[in-house]
């Protein structure tokens, strides 16, 4: 996607302040701890990823769906809309925005049913409860909450440009790309521009692969403090993953999570 990031709605409306983010979450954080809240979002990011893969979507489409999901809950409580409904709705909208082609309603619902039953039976004992009309209604609500700001700039393009500048580094690119995917499970997409996220993930990949690019980083005209902050978010995620057994913990977390008053009739 071309265009100017600095003039985009992504930059002007959707780079949030960390304090604002914490304040907006207060309602949910009276019920959940910060760690529990993060674990729930890791779970639904994983669900969006697997749903996208089953639908054969490009990673860019999956990443945009995940950002839509995070943006909605950056301004709303978890009890506004069931995340199990919002997740496929974000995928549905993202496939149109990223010009991937519209996923047919029946295929989306069937894939959701299969994914919930086969991949997430450890989290949900009942089948996927939503139908096409729920997704379409939820899409309107999502569009309204996103203020129709649908163009999302991702770190993948700047990452490719940075790797090109460093020199042909296939191994470094592959690992940094995976770290960018992991970063979607943190708040960085709501707080930092994509080129800074690309740099933060690249820095982590360099450390893992023992690549010394200190001189290259030093010559960049960027706020290194911000890059370190992003790297810290991702490293903290890795630390959390070490002690988080999703299959064992998630049912209790979903039971504790604030929920909408009305559940769909089956």
Buried (B, 14 or more C-beta within 10 A) or exposed (E): BEEEBEEBBBBEEBEBEEEEBEEBBEBBEEBBEEEBBBBBBBBBBBBBBBBBEBBEBEBBBBBBBBBBBBBBBBBBBBBBBBBBBBBBBBBBBBBBBBEBEEBEBEEBBEBBBBBBEEBBEEBBEEEBBBBEEBBEBBBEBBBEBBEEBBBBBBBBBBBBEBBEEBEEBEEBBEBBBEBBBBBBBBBBBBBBBBBBBBBBBBBBBBEEEEBEBEEBBEEEEEEEEBBEBBBBBBBEBEEBBEEBEBEEBBBEBBEEBEBEEEEEEE
